[in-house]
Amino acid sequence: MVRLILGLAVFTVYLLMVLGGVVTSTGSGLACPDWPLCYGTVAPPVQVDIWLEWGHRLLGGAAGLLIFLSAFLVHRKYGRLPRVTVGIASILLLCVALLGGLVVLVHAPLLETIGHTVITSSHIIVSTLILVSLVFTYALVRSSHLTVGGTFPYAVPLFFLAGLQAVVGVVVRYSEAGLACPDFPLCREAVVPPLEDFSVLIHLAHRALALFLVGFTLFILARRFNARTLITLLLVLAQAIFGVLSVLTTLFLPVVFFHIALGFFLLGWLAYHAAPALFPVRLEFREAGT
């Protein structure tokens, strides 16, 4: 039962983050002018942008219930480490709820300022940390099925590299730097474009990290060729390809959707496989009372 609820929590948070990307891409993030209700009701006007935002909030509520239920079940049945990771997810959930409300309530004075970018970026970064914490918890309660080392070399540095790439991608997205370099592989028709503009700098940093991520994954595959490392390479390549297509199609929504979905899935996948090296102590995984 614990694994099922945790799995549902991970899946729901993942869907929530992908839907959040759709909400942002369609400009629906402020379609509900109030919070926590929408137009003062739980049944707002039937309009696509409104229901995208309201659906995102409803899915967030379901994710919150699953996270708190997971925390309750883990604290009843498992040892210290799973309690810590699911506890972190629960605390971060409260933070992300407050940030989500803040985005709506202060949108007027911050809409065109760096403050708005900071708040919205923080919102999705904290959501990413929730996803990672839940994946770690799921890996811990399934510890008997995991292998320390062996099957996935360098999983931990690859996970942190993908995490850094995700954070930079969030900044690119919420600073509207996705088309700061509107061409590929060049940037503004130059190998080294003018770097005075922050949007160009952060966009190029995102590209450089993506290239390094692909190279590092190829290195890992060469060290240990198996199903897990091959799947990882395919995910990294697919995410990079959709990133390039996002530029070439001027942020065509379906392409952006898959770029976001693959990015969060890749991070969760790597978090699961990095868990055995990050949390190698087996005694912590015993059920309480055994």
C-alpha positions as CSV (number, residue, x, y, z in Angstrom):
1,M,0.0,0.0,0.0
2,V,2.8,2.5,0.9
3,R,4.6,1.9,-2.4
4,L,1.3,2.3,-4.3
5,I,0.5,5.6,-2.7
6,L,4.0,6.9,-3.1
7,G,4.0,5.9,-6.7
8,L,0.7,7.7,-7.3
9,A,2.2,10.8,-5.5
10,V,5.3,10.7,-7.8
11,F,3.1,10.3,-10.9
12,T,0.7,13.1,-9.9
13,V,3.5,15.6,-9.0
14,Y,5.1,14.8,-12.4
15,L,1.8,15.4,-14.2
16,L,1.3,18.6,-12.2
17,M,4.7,19.9,-13.3
18,V,4.1,19.1,-17.0
19,L,0.6,20.7,-16.8
20,G,2.3,23.7,-15.2
21,G,4.5,24.0,-18.3
22,V,1.4,24.0,-20.5
23,V,-0.2,26.6,-18.3
24,T,2.8,28.9,-18.6
25,S,3.3,28.2,-22.3
26,T,-0.4,29.2,-23.1
27,G,-0.2,32.3,-20.9
28,S,-2.9,30.9,-18.6
29,G,-0.9,31.3,-15.3
30,L,-3.0,34.3,-14.2
31,A,-6.3,33.3,-15.7
32,C,-7.7,32.9,-12.2
33,P,-7.3,36.4,-10.7
34,D,-7.7,35.2,-7.1
35,W,-6.4,32.4,-4.8
36,P,-7.1,29.8,-3.6
37,L,-10.5,30.0,-5.4
38,C,-11.0,31.0,-9.0
39,Y,-13.3,33.9,-9.6
40,G,-14.4,33.4,-6.1
41,T,-15.8,29.9,-6.8
42,V,-14.9,26.2,-7.3
43,A,-16.8,26.3,-10.6
44,P,-15.3,29.2,-12.6
45,P,-16.4,30.3,-16.1
46,V,-16.0,27.7,-18.8
47,Q,-13.0,29.0,-20.7
48,V,-9.9,27.1,-21.8
49,D,-7.3,29.3,-20.1
50,I,-9.3,29.5,-16.9
51,W,-9.8,25.7,-16.7
52,L,-6.2,25.0,-17.5
53,E,-5.1,27.1,-14.5
54,W,-8.0,25.8,-12.3
55,G,-7.3,22.2,-13.4
56,H,-3.6,22.8,-12.4
57,R,-4.7,23.9,-9.0
58,L,-7.1,21.0,-8.5
59,L,-4.4,18.5,-9.6
60,G,-2.1,20.3,-7.1
61,G,-4.6,19.7,-4.4
62,A,-4.8,16.0,-5.2
63,A,-1.0,15.8,-5.3
64,G,-0.9,17.5,-1.8
65,L,-3.3,14.9,-0.4
66,L,-1.2,12.0,-1.8
67,I,2.0,13.5,-0.4
68,F,0.6,14.0,3.1
69,L,-0.9,10.5,3.0
70,S,2.5,9.1,1.9
71,A,4.2,10.9,4.8
72,F,1.7,9.4,7.2
73,L,2.1,5.9,6.0
74,V,5.9,6.1,5.7
75,H,6.2,7.4,9.3
76,R,4.1,4.6,10.5
77,K,5.9,1.8,8.7
78,Y,9.5,2.7,7.8
79,G,12.8,3.9,9.4
80,R,14.5,7.2,9.6
81,L,15.8,7.9,6.1
82,P,12.4,7.5,4.2
83,R,10.8,9.6,7.0
84,V,13.3,12.4,6.3
85,T,12.9,12.4,2.5
86,V,9.1,12.3,2.6
87,G,9.1,14.9,5.4
88,I,11.2,17.2,3.2
89,A,8.6,16.7,0.4
90,S,5.8,17.6,2.8
91,I,7.5,20.8,4.0
92,L,8.4,21.9,0.5
93,L,4.7,21.3,-0.5
94,L,3.7,24.0,2.0
95,C,6.3,26.3,0.5
96,V,5.2,25.7,-3.1
97,A,1.5,26.3,-2.1
98,L,2.5,29.7,-0.6
99,L,4.6,30.6,-3.7
100,G,1.8,29.7,-6.0
101,G,-0.6,32.0,-4.1
102,L,2.0,34.7,-4.1
103,V,2.4,34.5,-7.9
104,V,-1.3,35.2,-8.3
105,L,-1.8,37.8,-5.5
106,V,1.2,40.0,-6.4
107,H,1.1,39.6,-10.2
108,A,0.1,43.2,-10.9
109,P,3.2,45.0,-9.5
110,L,5.7,42.3,-10.4
111,L,4.4,41.2,-13.8
112,E,7.1,42.9,-15.8
113,T,9.9,42.9,-13.2
114,I,12.7,40.5,-12.2
115,G,10.9,39.9,-9.0
116,H,8.1,38.1,-10.9
117,T,10.7,36.0,-12.6
118,V,12.3,35.1,-9.3
119,I,9.0,34.1,-7.7
120,T,7.8,32.0,-10.6
121,S,11.1,30.3,-11.1
122,S,11.3,29.5,-7.4
123,H,7.9,28.0,-7.6
124,I,8.9,25.4,-10.2
125,I,12.3,24.8,-8.7
126,V,10.7,23.9,-5.3
127,S,8.2,21.7,-7.2
128,T,11.2,19.9,-8.8
129,L,12.7,19.3,-5.3
130,I,9.4,17.8,-4.2
131,L,9.5,15.4,-7.1
132,V,13.1,14.4,-6.4
133,S,12.3,13.9,-2.7
134,L,9.4,11.7,-3.4
135,V,11.4,9.7,-5.9
136,F,14.1,9.2,-3.3
137,T,11.5,8.0,-0.8
138,Y,10.1,5.6,-3.3
139,A,13.6,4.2,-4.0
140,L,14.2,3.9,-0.3
141,V,11.1,1.9,0.4
142,R,12.0,-0.4,-2.6
143,S,15.6,-0.7,-1.4
144,S,15.7,-4.5,-1.7
145,H,15.2,-4.1,-5.4
146,L,18.1,-1.7,-5.9
147,T,21.7,-2.4,-6.4
148,V,24.4,-0.2,-4.9
149,G,26.8,0.7,-7.7
150,G,27.4,-1.8,-10.4
151,T,24.6,-1.3,-12.9
152,F,24.8,2.5,-13.3
153,P,28.2,4.1,-12.9
154,Y,28.4,7.8,-12.2
155,A,24.6,8.0,-11.6
156,V,25.1,10.6,-8.8
157,P,27.1,13.2,-10.8
158,L,24.8,12.6,-13.8
159,F,21.8,13.3,-11.6
160,F,23.3,16.5,-10.2
161,L,24.2,17.6,-13.7
162,A,20.7,17.0,-15.0
163,G,19.4,18.9,-11.9
164,L,21.5,21.9,-12.7
165,Q,20.4,21.7,-16.3
166,A,16.8,21.7,-15.1
167,V,17.3,24.7,-12.9
168,V,19.0,26.7,-15.7
169,G,16.1,25.6,-18.0
170,V,13.6,27.0,-15.6
171,V,15.4,30.3,-15.5
172,V,15.5,30.3,-19.3
173,R,11.8,29.7,-19.4
174,Y,10.6,32.2,-16.8
175,S,13.0,34.9,-18.0
176,E,11.6,34.5,-21.5
177,A,15.1,33.7,-22.9
178,G,13.9,30.7,-24.9
179,L,14.4,32.6,-28.2
180,A,17.3,34.7,-27.0
181,C,19.2,32.7,-29.6
182,P,16.6,32.2,-32.4
183,D,18.9,30.0,-34.5
184,F,20.8,26.8,-34.1
185,P,23.7,25.8,-33.8
186,L,24.7,29.4,-34.1
187,C,23.3,32.1,-31.8
188,R,22.2,35.3,-33.6
189,E,24.2,34.1,-36.6
190,A,27.5,34.1,-34.6
191,V,29.6,31.4,-32.9
192,V,30.1,33.9,-30.0
193,P,27.3,36.4,-29.9
194,P,27.3,39.6,-27.9
195,L,27.2,38.5,-24.2
196,E,26.0,41.8,-22.6
197,D,22.4,40.5,-22.6
198,F,21.5,38.2,-19.6
199,S,19.0,36.3,-21.8
200,V,21.7,35.3,-24.3
201,L,24.1,34.3,-21.5
202,I,21.5,32.0,-19.8
203,H,20.4,30.6,-23.1
204,L,23.9,29.7,-24.1
205,A,24.6,28.2,-20.6
206,H,21.5,26.0,-21.1
207,R,22.9,24.8,-24.5
208,A,26.4,24.2,-23.1
209,L,25.0,22.1,-20.2
210,A,22.9,20.1,-22.6
211,L,25.9,19.4,-24.8
212,F,28.0,18.3,-21.7
213,L,25.1,16.1,-20.5
214,V,25.0,14.3,-23.8
215,G,28.8,13.8,-23.8
216,F,28.8,12.6,-20.2
217,T,26.0,10.1,-20.9
218,L,27.9,8.7,-23.9
219,F,30.9,8.3,-21.6
220,I,28.8,6.4,-19.1
221,L,27.4,4.2,-21.8
222,A,30.9,3.4,-23.0
223,R,31.9,2.4,-19.5
224,R,28.9,0.2,-18.9
225,F,26.5,-0.7,-21.7
226,N,23.2,-2.0,-20.4
227,A,19.5,-1.3,-20.6
228,R,19.5,1.5,-18.0
229,T,22.4,3.4,-19.4
230,L,21.0,3.0,-23.0
231,I,17.6,4.3,-21.9
232,T,19.3,7.2,-20.2
233,L,21.1,8.1,-23.3
234,L,17.9,7.9,-25.4
235,L,16.1,10.2,-22.9
236,V,19.0,12.7,-22.9
237,L,19.1,12.8,-26.7
238,A,15.4,13.0,-27.0
239,Q,15.2,15.9,-24.6
240,A,18.1,17.7,-26.4
241,I,16.4,17.2,-29.8
242,F,13.1,18.7,-28.5
243,G,15.1,21.6,-27.1
244,V,16.6,22.3,-30.5
245,L,13.2,21.9,-32.1
246,S,11.8,24.4,-29.6
247,V,14.1,27.0,-31.0
248,L,13.7,26.1,-34.6
249,T,9.9,26.1,-34.4
250,T,9.8,29.3,-32.3
251,L,8.5,27.6,-29.2
252,F,5.7,25.6,-30.9
253,L,3.5,24.4,-28.0
254,P,3.5,20.6,-28.6
255,V,7.3,20.6,-29.0
256,V,7.8,22.7,-25.8
257,F,5.4,20.3,-24.0
258,F,7.5,17.2,-24.9
259,H,10.7,19.1,-24.0
260,I,9.3,19.8,-20.5
261,A,7.8,16.4,-20.0
262,L,11.1,14.6,-21.0
263,G,13.2,16.9,-18.8
264,F,11.2,16.2,-15.6
265,F,11.0,12.5,-16.5
266,L,14.8,12.3,-17.0
267,L,15.4,14.0,-13.7
268,G,13.1,11.6,-11.8
269,W,14.7,8.6,-13.6
270,L,18.2,9.7,-12.6
271,A,17.1,10.4,-9.0
272,Y,15.8,6.8,-8.7
273,H,19.0,5.3,-10.0
274,A,21.2,7.7,-8.0
275,A,19.4,6.7,-4.7
276,P,21.4,3.5,-4.0
277,A,24.7,5.5,-4.0
278,L,23.3,8.4,-2.1
279,F,21.6,6.3,0.5
280,P,23.7,3.1,0.9
281,V,22.8,2.2,4.5
282,R,20.5,-0.9,4.5
283,L,19.6,-0.9,8.2
284,E,17.7,2.4,7.7
285,F,15.3,0.6,5.3
286,R,13.9,-1.9,7.8
287,E,10.3,-1.5,8.8
288,A,9.7,0.1,12.1
289,G,9.3,-2.5,14.9
290,T,11.3,-5.2,13.1
